[in-house]
């Protein structure tokens, strides 16, 4: 038996992934256990949880694989700061301390923290981890592989050829030119937190008009071969400034938006920022299209695999599928930094002689539920608890009565999307459900859309552009068919799009059964599906986390396994 543990950490969204005999057994983000959103720390909790799920201990591990080369990363950070000296003199001590502190010695820290021999801890390159995390999990025998993120050791964008179990690097764009850092800088300019607010920018973009093409043409120059350059005078990531943009950018686009001010798109001021977001999104889509076309030219495959944080841009993914030469596109659910742990584990398994795993068909790779603890805690909280013979029927009955219901079923999800393991569900026909969820339960900005989950078998009746590779993991958007826009009001974005989850019985069994029940009620196998978490929180993982959410947020009912839980009378 071969046991490989992959680790990503020390930037954002740390994670652990476990591969046993070449197959994916578990993958968990540290935030789900520490309850710190995007927790970057060494994921010892997640690693322990992965081993526990497999019934293994640290002594059973053959290899631990870290998702990047810490020595090459140190070299890049130091060279970057030295090139920009003396502008970087204030940042130099902090950056040097960070790299020479925890990050350079990460291999030793992992060995000590996990209790394994130092010689069993290895590393691979950052972008190779990303590439492996998507291609080796895909259903494709051959594919072009495109990795686009902020930065790894040196590369910020890479194109690979995937064939069988092999990955061959073909072309890259290196730091400080970075599409991910470009998007992050404008995210910060719009008043959102970097590495958390990018998906908010996607939602906001639909409310704007891309009126600033001329201005953005000064920021990013895309070339015919898919490569690109930033005009670094508008940015500040390369000199260590946290917000990522310079005063020159504010001279071009106006002052940055204060992060504390509530949004009001009825004002000219906030409409301006929506227009900036719309331009950013359009320019990013076009850059991604250029890269995809170059990947097709270099590789010639009909298949494309995407990874890196920018691969979570669902709108860009949809455009690539519609407008590039690729017939199929795959994006594994944790495309960002967390996914590097999975790629590292798969690469480590290859080094031990293992082949490719089965194609990824479910995101249920995380924390299991302890139902006995759930029953005890719910009882202590004074909640009404009853066991139900059919969890799906119990949830369907609540939904039919226009209730908002939380569900927790099986292992938690891998990645940032709730896919039916830890979800909040409601009927999408109710016009007031979006407002109630956004304002009272989720406390989100009004411009952020909610996603529909639809039975895969009937998805094309209601949506255009549903595909079998990305839609199951909610990594693309589709158009709502005109005949159903009114009835799907709560899950239709202002641009008539929806981030669809096409649910299969294999991928999310309980949710698939619930959809069948809903269809018996109204002939529409669709529910609104949003993540089981509050503002600023990670998605709930354990039964205790789920009950904590229920105690603090006014959803109407909660299903944990076969326990239907309601508030005491």
C-alpha positions in Angstrom: 0.0 0.0 0.0 1.3 3.5 -0.9 0.1 6.5 1.2 0.9 10.0 0.1 -0.1 13.2 1.8 -0.2 16.4 -0.2 0.1 19.8 1.6 -0.5 23.4 0.5 0.0 26.2 2.9 1.5 29.6 3.9 -0.1 31.8 1.3 -3.9 31.4 1.7 -6.4 28.5 1.8 -4.1 25.8 3.2 -5.2 22.2 2.7 -4.2 18.6 2.9 -5.1 15.8 0.5 -4.6 12.0 0.9 -3.9 9.6 -1.9 -3.8 5.8 -1.1 -2.7 3.3 -3.8 -3.1 6.0 -6.4 -6.7 6.9 -5.5 -8.0 10.1 -3.9 -9.3 9.3 -0.4 -9.7 12.7 1.2 -9.1 16.4 0.7 -9.8 19.0 3.3 -9.1 22.8 3.7 -7.6 23.8 7.0 -10.2 26.6 7.3 -13.0 24.0 7.7 -11.4 22.8 11.0 -9.8 25.9 12.3 -12.8 28.0 11.4 -10.6 30.8 10.2 -11.6 31.9 6.7 -8.9 31.1 4.1 -6.6 29.9 6.9 -3.0 29.8 5.5 -1.3 28.0 8.3 0.3 24.6 8.1 -2.7 22.3 7.9 -2.0 19.8 10.6 -5.7 19.6 11.5 -6.7 18.8 7.9 -3.9 16.3 7.6 -5.0 14.5 10.7 -8.6 14.5 9.5 -7.6 13.0 6.1 -5.7 10.2 7.9 -8.6 9.6 10.3 -11.0 9.3 7.4 -8.8 6.6 5.8 -8.2 4.8 9.1 -4.5 5.6 9.0 -1.9 7.2 11.2 1.2 9.3 10.5 3.5 6.3 10.7 1.6 4.8 7.7 2.6 7.7 5.4 5.2 6.9 2.7 5.7 10.5 1.4 4.5 14.0 2.3 4.7 16.3 -0.7 4.6 20.1 -0.4 3.0 22.0 -3.3 5.9 24.3 -4.2 9.6 24.8 -4.0 10.3 27.0 -0.9 13.9 27.7 -2.0 12.9 28.9 -5.5 10.2 31.0 -3.9 12.7 32.7 -1.6 15.0 33.4 -4.6 12.1 35.0 -6.5 11.0 37.2 -3.5 14.5 38.4 -2.9 15.3 39.2 -6.5 12.0 41.0 -6.9 12.7 43.2 -3.9 16.3 43.9 -4.9 15.3 44.9 -8.4 12.8 47.4 -7.0 15.2 48.8 -4.4 15.2 51.4 -2.9 11.4 51.6 -3.3 11.2 48.4 -1.4 13.4 49.2 1.6 10.4 49.4 4.0 9.0 46.0 2.8 12.4 44.3 2.7 12.8 43.3 6.4 9.2 42.0 6.6 9.4 40.0 3.4 12.8 38.6 4.4 11.6 37.7 7.8 8.6 35.9 6.4 10.6 33.9 3.9 13.5 33.0 6.3 11.0 32.3 9.1 8.2 29.8 8.5 8.3 29.5 4.7 11.9 28.5 4.0 11.9 25.8 6.7 8.5 24.5 5.8 9.8 21.0 5.0 11.3 20.6 8.4 8.2 22.0 10.1 6.0 19.5 8.2 8.3 16.6 9.2 8.2 17.7 12.9 4.5 18.6 13.0 3.3 15.4 11.3 5.8 13.2 13.1 7.4 11.7 10.0 11.1 11.4 9.0 12.5 14.5 7.2 13.7 12.3 4.3 10.0 11.4 3.6 9.0 15.1 3.0 9.5 16.3 -0.6 8.3 19.2 -2.7 7.2 19.8 -6.3 6.7 23.0 -8.2 3.6 25.2 -7.6 2.3 25.2 -11.2 3.0 21.6 -11.7 0.9 20.9 -8.6 -2.0 22.9 -10.0 -1.7 21.2 -13.4 -1.7 17.8 -11.8 -4.7 18.7 -9.7 -6.8 19.2 -12.7 -5.5 17.0 -15.5 -4.9 13.9 -13.4 -8.5 14.2 -11.9 -10.1 14.8 -15.3 -11.8 12.3 -17.5 -9.4 13.1 -20.4 -6.6 10.9 -21.7 -5.1 14.0 -23.4 -5.6 17.7 -22.8 -4.1 21.1 -22.9 -3.6 22.3 -19.3 -3.7 26.0 -18.5 -2.7 27.3 -15.0 -3.4 30.9 -14.2 -3.0 32.3 -10.7 -1.2 35.1 -8.8 2.3 33.5 -8.7 4.0 30.3 -7.9 7.8 30.2 -7.6 8.3 32.3 -10.7 5.5 31.6 -13.1 2.1 33.2 -12.9 0.7 31.5 -16.0 1.7 28.2 -17.5 0.6 26.0 -20.4 1.2 22.2 -20.2 0.5 19.2 -22.5 -1.2 16.4 -20.6 -0.9 12.9 -22.1 -1.7 9.8 -20.2 -0.2 10.4 -16.7 2.5 12.9 -18.0 2.6 16.7 -17.9 5.0 18.6 -20.2 5.5 22.4 -19.7 5.3 24.4 -22.9 5.0 28.1 -22.2 4.8 30.5 -19.2 4.4 34.1 -18.1 6.5 35.0 -15.1 6.1 37.3 -12.2 5.7 40.3 -11.8 3.3 40.0 -14.8 0.3 38.2 -13.5 -3.3 38.0 -14.5 -4.2 36.9 -11.0 -2.5 39.8 -9.3 -4.0 42.1 -11.9 -7.5 41.0 -10.9 -6.5 41.1 -7.2 -5.3 44.7 -7.5 -8.7 45.9 -8.9 -10.5 43.8 -6.3 -8.6 45.8 -3.7 -9.3 49.1 -5.6 -13.1 48.2 -5.4 -12.8 47.9 -1.6 -12.9 44.1 -1.3 -10.4 41.8 0.5 -7.9 40.1 -1.9 -8.2 36.3 -2.0 -11.8 36.6 -0.8 -13.5 39.4 -2.7 -12.8 38.3 -6.3 -16.0 36.4 -6.6 -17.9 39.5 -5.4 -16.3 41.4 -8.2 -17.7 38.8 -10.7 -21.2 39.3 -9.3 -20.8 43.1 -9.3 -19.6 43.2 -12.9 -23.0 42.2 -14.3 -24.4 45.4 -12.9 -21.9 47.6 -14.8 -20.9 48.5 -18.4 -17.3 48.0 -19.6 -16.8 51.7 -20.2 -13.1 51.8 -19.4 -11.5 49.7 -22.1 -9.1 52.5 -23.1 -8.0 52.9 -19.5 -7.5 49.2 -19.0 -5.6 48.9 -22.2 -2.9 50.9 -20.4 -2.8 48.4 -17.5 -2.6 45.1 -19.4 -1.2 44.4 -22.9 -2.2 41.1 -24.4 -0.1 39.6 -27.2 -1.1 37.4 -30.1 0.6 34.4 -28.6 -1.5 34.6 -25.5 1.2 36.1 -23.3 0.7 39.5 -21.7 2.4 42.2 -19.8 1.3 44.6 -17.0 2.4 48.2 -16.9 3.9 47.9 -13.5 3.8 51.7 -12.8 0.1 51.2 -12.0 0.7 48.3 -9.6 2.5 47.7 -6.4 2.6 43.9 -5.7 6.2 43.8 -7.0 7.4 46.3 -4.4 5.5 44.6 -1.5 2.6 47.0 -1.0 -0.4 45.0 0.2 -3.2 46.7 -1.8 -1.4 45.8 -5.0 -1.9 49.1 -6.9 -0.2 52.5 -7.0 -1.4 56.0 -6.8 -1.1 56.2 -10.6 -4.0 53.7 -10.9 -6.2 56.0 -8.8 -5.2 58.8 -11.1 -6.4 56.7 -14.0 -9.6 55.2 -12.5 -10.4 57.6 -9.7 -10.0 57.1 -5.9 -10.3 53.6 -4.5 -13.7 52.7 -3.0 -13.8 52.7 0.8 -14.3 49.2 2.1 -16.6 50.1 5.0 -19.3 51.9 3.0 -22.5 50.0 2.1 -23.1 49.5 -1.6 -25.8 51.5 -3.3 -25.9 50.9 -7.1 -28.5 53.6 -7.4 -25.8 56.2 -7.0 -23.5 57.5 -9.7 -20.5 56.8 -7.5 -21.1 53.1 -7.0 -22.2 52.7 -10.6 -18.8 53.9 -11.6 -17.2 51.1 -9.5 -19.6 48.6 -11.1 -18.4 49.8 -14.5 -14.8 49.3 -13.4 -15.7 45.8 -12.3 -17.4 45.1 -15.7 -14.3 46.3 -17.6 -12.0 44.2 -15.4 -14.1 41.1 -16.0 -14.3 41.6 -19.7 -10.6 42.2 -20.1 -9.8 39.1 -17.9 -12.1 37.0 -20.1 -10.4 38.2 -23.2 -7.0 37.5 -21.8 -8.1 34.0 -20.7 -9.5 33.4 -24.2 -6.2 34.4 -25.7 -4.3 32.0 -23.4 -6.8 29.2 -24.2 -6.4 29.6 -27.9 -2.6 29.5 -27.6 -2.9 26.4 -25.5 -5.0 24.8 -28.3 -2.4 25.9 -30.9 0.4 24.3 -28.9 -1.3 21.1 -27.9 -4.0 20.5 -30.5 -6.3 18.6 -28.1 -10.0 19.0 -28.1 -9.9 19.0 -24.2 -8.8 21.7 -21.8 -8.0 21.5 -18.1 -7.9 24.7 -16.0 -6.4 25.4 -12.6 -5.2 28.2 -10.4 -7.3 30.8 -8.7 -8.3 32.5 -11.9 -9.9 29.2 -13.0 -12.6 29.9 -10.5 -13.8 32.7 -12.7 -16.9 30.9 -13.8 -17.9 33.6 -16.4 -14.5 33.4 -18.1 -14.7 29.6 -18.1 -18.1 29.7 -19.9 -16.7 32.1 -22.6 -13.7 29.8 -23.2 -16.1 26.8 -23.7 -18.3 28.8 -26.1 -15.6 30.7 -28.0 -12.4 28.6 -28.1 -11.7 25.6 -30.1 -12.1 23.2 -27.2 -15.0 20.8 -27.0 -14.7 20.0 -23.3 -13.3 21.8 -20.3 -12.6 20.4 -16.8 -12.0 22.5 -13.7 -11.6 20.5 -10.4 -13.7 22.1 -7.6 -10.7 23.4 -5.5 -8.9 25.1 -8.4 -7.2 27.7 -6.2 -4.3 27.2 -3.8 -6.0 24.5 -1.8 -6.0 22.4 -5.0 -2.3 22.4 -5.0 -2.3 19.9 -2.1 -4.2 17.4 -4.2 -1.9 17.9 -7.2 1.1 17.4 -4.9 -0.3 14.2 -3.5 -1.0 12.8 -7.0 2.5 13.7 -8.2 3.9 12.0 -5.1 1.9 8.9 -5.9 3.4 8.8 -9.4 6.9 8.9 -7.9 6.0 5.7 -6.1 4.9 4.1 -9.3 1.1 4.6 -9.0 -1.0 5.5 -12.1 -3.7 8.0 -12.5 -6.7 7.9 -10.2 -10.3 7.5 -11.4 -11.8 10.7 -12.7 -13.2 12.9 -10.0 -17.0 12.5 -9.8 -17.8 14.0 -6.4 -16.5 16.8 -4.2 -17.5 14.9 -1.0 -13.9 14.4 0.1 -13.9 16.1 3.5 -15.0 15.9 7.1 -17.5 13.2 8.1 -20.5 13.9 10.4 -20.8 12.5 13.9 -24.5 11.9 14.2 -24.5 10.8 17.8 -22.7 14.0 18.8 -25.2 16.0 16.7 -28.1 14.4 18.5 -26.6 15.1 21.9 -25.6 18.7 21.1 -29.0 19.5 19.5 -30.8 18.1 22.6 -28.6 20.2 25.0 -29.4 23.3 22.9 -33.2 22.7 23.4 -33.9 22.1 19.8 -36.6 19.7 18.5 -35.0 16.7 17.0 -36.6 13.7 15.2 -35.3 10.9 13.2 -36.8 10.6 9.7 -37.1 7.5 7.6 -36.5 9.5 4.3 -34.3 12.6 4.7 -35.0 13.6 1.1 -38.8 13.5 1.6 -38.5 15.4 4.9 -36.5 18.2 3.2 -38.9 18.2 0.2 -41.9 18.7 2.5 -40.2 21.7 4.1 -39.3 23.2 0.8 -42.8 22.7 -0.5 -44.1 24.7 2.5 -41.8 27.6 1.4 -39.2 27.0 4.1 -35.5 27.6 4.0 -33.7 24.4 5.0 -30.0 23.6 5.8 -28.7 20.2 4.9 -25.6 18.4 6.1 -25.0 15.0 4.5 -21.9 12.8 4.4 -18.4 14.2 4.0 -18.0 17.9 3.6 -17.2 19.5 0.2 -13.7 20.0 -1.3 -13.4 23.5 -2.7 -15.2 26.9 -2.1 -18.7 25.9 -3.5 -21.4 24.2 -1.5 -22.5 21.2 -3.6 -25.1 19.5 -1.5 -23.0 18.3 1.4 -23.3 21.5 3.5 -25.9 23.6 1.8 -28.9 25.9 2.4 -31.8 25.1 0.1 -34.9 27.0 -0.9 -37.4 27.0 -3.8 -36.2 29.4 -6.5 -39.7 30.5 -7.5 -40.1 32.6 -4.3 -39.5 36.3 -5.2 -38.6 37.3 -1.6 -36.2 34.4 -0.9 -33.2 36.1 -2.4 -33.7 39.2 -0.2 -34.2 37.1 3.0 -31.1 35.1 2.4 -28.9 38.0 1.4 -30.1 40.4 4.1 -31.0 38.3 7.1 -29.3 35.0 6.8 -26.1 35.4 4.7 -25.7 39.2 5.2 -24.2 39.6 1.8 -24.1 42.4 -0.8 -27.3 42.7 -2.8 -25.5 42.2 -6.1 -24.3 38.7 -5.3 -26.3 36.0 -7.1 -27.5 32.6 -5.7 -26.9 29.4 -7.6 -29.4 26.8 -8.8 -28.9 23.1 -8.3 -30.8 21.1 -11.0 -31.1 17.4 -11.7 -28.5 16.7 -14.4 -31.0 14.6 -16.4 -33.3 17.6 -16.9 -30.9 20.5 -16.8 -31.1 21.4 -20.5 -34.8 22.0 -20.1 -34.2 25.1 -18.0 -30.6 26.2 -18.9 -28.5 26.7 -22.0 -24.9 25.7 -22.0 -24.9 23.1 -19.2 -22.0 20.7 -19.7 -21.1 17.4 -18.0 -17.6 18.4 -16.9 -17.8 21.8 -15.2 -21.5 22.1 -14.3 -21.4 19.3 -11.7 -18.8 21.3 -9.7 -20.4 24.7 -10.3 -17.3 26.1 -12.1 -19.1 27.7 -15.1 -22.2 29.8 -15.8 -25.2 29.0 -18.1 -28.0 31.1 -19.5 -31.5 30.7 -18.1 -34.0 29.8 -20.8 -36.3 32.7 -21.3 -39.4 30.7 -20.7 -38.2 30.0 -17.1 -36.7 33.3 -16.1 -39.7 34.4 -14.1 -40.1 31.1 -12.2 -36.3 31.0 -11.5 -36.2 34.6 -10.3 -34.2 33.9 -7.1 -31.4 32.1 -9.0 -31.2 34.3 -12.1 -28.5 37.0 -12.1 -29.2 40.4 -13.6 -27.5 39.3 -16.9 -29.9 36.3 -17.1 -27.1 33.9 -16.2 -26.8 31.3 -13.4 -23.9 29.4 -11.9 -25.6 26.0 -12.4 -24.8 22.8 -10.4 -26.0 19.9 -12.5 -26.5 17.3 -9.9 -25.9 13.5 -10.4 -26.9 10.7 -8.1 -23.2 9.7 -7.9 -21.9 13.3 -7.2 -24.5 14.3 -4.5 -26.9 11.5 -3.7 -29.1 13.3 -1.1 -29.4 16.5 -3.2 -30.3 14.5 -6.3 -33.0 12.7 -4.4 -34.3 16.0 -3.0 -34.5 17.4 -6.5 -36.6 14.4 -7.6 -39.0 15.1 -4.7 -39.2 18.8 -5.6 -40.0 17.8 -9.2 -42.9 15.6 -8.0 -44.2 18.7 -6.3 -43.9 21.4 -9.0 -42.3 19.6 -12.1 -39.1 21.6 -11.7 -36.2 19.6 -10.3 -34.4 22.8 -9.1 -33.6 24.4 -5.8 -31.6 27.4 -4.8 -28.4 26.1 -3.3 -26.0 28.3 -1.2 -23.3 27.5 1.3 -24.0 26.7 4.9 -22.0 29.5 6.5 -22.4 33.1 7.7 -20.7 36.2 6.8 -16.9 35.9 7.0 -17.1 32.2 8.0 -15.8 29.1 6.2 -18.5 26.6 5.1 -19.6 24.4 8.0 -17.9 21.0 8.2 -18.5 19.1 11.5 -21.9 18.5 13.0 -21.1 21.0 15.7 -20.3 23.7 13.1 -23.6 23.0 11.4 -25.5 23.3 14.7 -23.6 26.5 15.6 -24.7 28.0 12.3 -28.3 27.0 12.9 -28.3 28.6 16.4 -27.0 31.9 15.0 -29.0 32.2 11.7 -32.7 32.2 11.2 -33.1 29.3 8.7 -36.3 27.4 9.3 -35.1 23.8 9.6 -31.9 21.7 9.5 -31.2 18.2 8.4 -28.1 16.4 9.7 -27.9 12.9 8.3 -31.3 11.5 9.3 -32.0 14.0 12.0 -34.5 16.8 11.2 -33.9 19.6 13.6 -36.2 22.6 14.4 -36.2 25.3 17.0 -37.8 24.5 20.3 -41.4 25.7 20.9 
